[in-house]
Amino acid sequence: MTDHPPPVPAWLDRFRAAAPHLTVPSVLEPPDGEARAAAVLILFGEGPEGPDILLTERAATLAAHAGQPAFPGGRIDPEDDGPVGAALREAWEEAGVRPAGVDVMATLPELYLPHSRHLVTPVAAWWREPSDIAPGHPGEVAMVARVPIAELVDPANRLTVRHPSGLRFGPAFRVRGMLVWGFTAGLLTQVLDAGGWNRPWNADHVEDLPSEVLDLAARD
């Protein structure tokens, strides 16, 4: 008798249908020849606390995006064979996610990050056979966490963050000891909307970015 891998669960059906057409939070088109190709992995799992998404926190010692929560990911290397290979490789290196236990569902539309000049392809996947996770290289990753979707959409964990200049950076999440903001929070919000999981929250709850976050961001 042949064992068949468990199918992608029904709670992901709505997201799977919407993912290829997702409106990602892009602000500019990359100038010709300027963008550096990168990929991130949006990894859905089902743990003891229900459906979840894997997030990492970058090490505070990094020169770029230090201390920021993020999806596993990085630049696409020539040997990666595209964004899917890069996203799976980075998730293995950063968090210990075994590629053999992951089923890719879709690649989302590319988005350009003008600050870092990266053209990023988000790759959405189902964690069919979860592996033990832990930070990879200690100089790159400080923490990894499977964050329940229920925790992400809890209105008590949602806020808008503001720079001292008065500029608002849009939605943010305070989960598992992390303040998720910026690009990751914007993409995560779109993902939660696409899956039909988002709940109403008070966007007028505005907090200033903590000084330690500003100090780390100033390195970029």
C-alpha positions in Angstrom: 0.0 0.0 0.0 1.4 3.4 -1.0 1.4 6.2 1.5 0.1 9.5 0.1 1.1 12.8 1.5 -1.6 14.7 3.3 -3.3 17.2 1.0 -3.2 21.0 1.5 -5.9 21.7 4.1 -9.2 23.2 3.1 -8.5 26.3 5.2 -5.9 27.4 2.6 -8.3 27.0 -0.4 -9.3 30.7 -0.5 -5.7 31.9 -0.2 -4.5 29.4 -2.9 -7.1 30.8 -5.3 -6.3 34.4 -4.6 -2.5 34.2 -4.3 -1.5 34.4 -8.0 -3.5 37.6 -8.3 -2.6 39.2 -5.0 -2.0 42.9 -5.0 1.4 43.1 -3.2 2.5 46.4 -1.5 4.7 47.7 -4.3 5.5 51.4 -4.5 7.8 51.7 -7.6 8.8 49.9 -10.7 12.5 49.0 -10.8 14.7 51.0 -13.1 16.2 48.8 -15.9 19.2 46.8 -14.7 19.0 48.1 -11.1 17.0 45.5 -9.2 18.6 42.5 -7.5 16.5 39.4 -7.6 15.4 37.9 -4.2 12.7 35.6 -2.8 10.9 35.1 0.5 9.0 32.0 1.8 5.5 32.5 3.2 5.2 29.1 4.9 1.9 28.0 6.3 1.8 25.2 8.9 -0.6 23.6 11.3 0.8 23.4 14.8 -0.6 22.8 18.4 -2.1 26.3 18.4 -3.8 25.9 15.0 -2.8 27.3 11.5 0.4 29.3 11.6 3.0 31.2 9.6 6.7 31.0 10.0 8.6 34.3 10.8 12.2 35.0 11.7 13.9 37.8 13.4 17.2 39.1 11.8 20.2 39.4 14.1 20.8 42.8 15.5 24.5 42.7 14.3 23.6 42.7 10.6 24.5 45.7 8.5 21.1 45.8 6.8 17.5 45.3 8.2 19.1 44.5 11.6 16.7 43.1 14.2 13.7 43.2 11.9 11.2 40.3 11.8 10.9 38.9 8.3 9.9 35.9 6.2 12.8 33.6 5.5 14.5 34.7 2.3 17.3 36.4 0.5 18.9 36.9 -2.8 18.5 34.4 -5.6 21.8 32.7 -6.4 22.6 31.3 -9.9 22.4 27.7 -8.6 18.9 28.2 -7.0 17.0 27.7 -10.3 14.8 30.6 -9.6 12.8 32.1 -6.7 11.3 28.8 -5.4 14.7 27.3 -5.0 16.1 30.4 -3.3 13.1 30.6 -0.9 13.4 27.0 0.1 17.2 27.2 0.5 17.0 30.3 2.7 14.3 28.7 4.9 16.6 25.7 5.4 19.6 27.9 6.2 17.8 30.4 8.4 15.4 28.2 10.2 16.0 24.5 9.6 13.0 24.0 7.4 13.6 20.8 5.3 12.7 21.5 1.7 11.5 17.9 1.3 8.6 18.5 3.7 7.4 21.6 1.9 4.8 21.8 -0.9 4.9 25.0 -2.9 1.4 26.4 -3.7 2.1 29.5 -5.7 4.4 32.3 -6.4 3.0 35.8 -5.8 3.5 38.9 -8.0 7.0 40.4 -7.7 7.4 43.6 -5.7 10.2 46.1 -5.8 11.9 47.5 -2.7 13.5 50.8 -3.7 15.5 51.2 -0.5 17.4 48.0 -0.9 17.0 47.8 -4.7 15.6 44.3 -4.5 12.9 42.7 -6.7 11.3 40.2 -4.4 9.2 37.2 -5.4 7.1 35.9 -2.5 6.7 32.1 -2.6 3.7 30.6 -0.7 4.0 27.0 0.6 2.3 24.4 2.8 4.4 22.8 5.5 3.4 19.2 4.8 6.0 17.6 7.1 7.1 20.2 9.7 10.7 19.9 10.9 12.2 21.2 14.1 13.1 24.8 13.7 16.0 26.9 15.2 17.9 29.9 14.2 20.6 29.2 11.6 23.8 31.1 11.6 23.7 33.1 14.8 25.2 36.1 13.0 22.2 36.3 10.7 19.1 35.0 12.6 18.2 35.8 16.2 14.9 33.9 16.5 12.4 31.8 14.5 8.8 31.4 15.5 5.6 29.7 14.2 3.1 32.4 14.8 -0.6 31.3 14.9 -2.8 33.1 12.4 -5.3 33.6 15.2 -2.6 35.6 17.1 -1.8 37.7 14.0 -5.4 38.7 13.4 -6.2 39.4 17.1 -7.1 43.1 17.1 -5.2 43.5 20.4 -2.0 42.7 18.5 -2.5 45.2 15.7 -1.3 48.8 15.5 0.0 51.5 13.2 3.6 52.6 13.6 4.9 56.1 13.2 8.4 57.6 12.5 9.5 60.6 14.6 9.1 62.6 11.4 5.4 61.9 11.6 5.4 59.5 8.7 3.2 56.5 9.3 4.5 53.1 8.1 1.2 51.4 7.9 0.0 48.3 9.7 2.1 46.4 12.2 1.8 43.4 14.5 3.1 42.8 18.0 3.5 39.0 18.4 5.9 36.6 20.1 8.0 39.5 21.5 8.4 40.9 18.0 7.2 44.2 16.4 6.5 43.2 12.8 6.4 46.4 10.6 7.4 47.7 7.2 7.6 45.4 4.2 6.9 42.2 6.1 3.9 43.6 7.9 2.5 45.0 4.6 2.9 41.7 2.8 1.5 39.8 5.8 -1.6 42.0 5.8 -2.2 41.2 2.1 -1.8 37.5 2.8 -4.2 37.5 5.7 -6.7 39.5 3.6 -6.4 37.0 0.7 -7.0 34.1 3.0 -10.1 35.7 4.5 -8.6 35.5 8.0 -8.2 39.2 8.8 -10.4 40.8 11.5 -11.4 44.5 11.9 -8.9 46.3 14.0 -8.3 49.9 15.1 -5.9 51.5 12.6 -6.1 54.7 14.6 -4.1 53.0 17.4 -0.8 54.6 16.5 2.5 54.1 18.3 5.9 55.6 17.6 8.6 53.2 16.5 10.7 52.3 19.6 14.1 54.0 19.8 15.9 50.6 19.6 14.1 49.9 16.3 15.0 53.3 14.9 18.7 52.8 15.9 18.9 49.5 14.0 17.0 50.9 11.0 19.4 53.8 10.8 22.2 51.4 9.7 20.5 50.7 6.4 
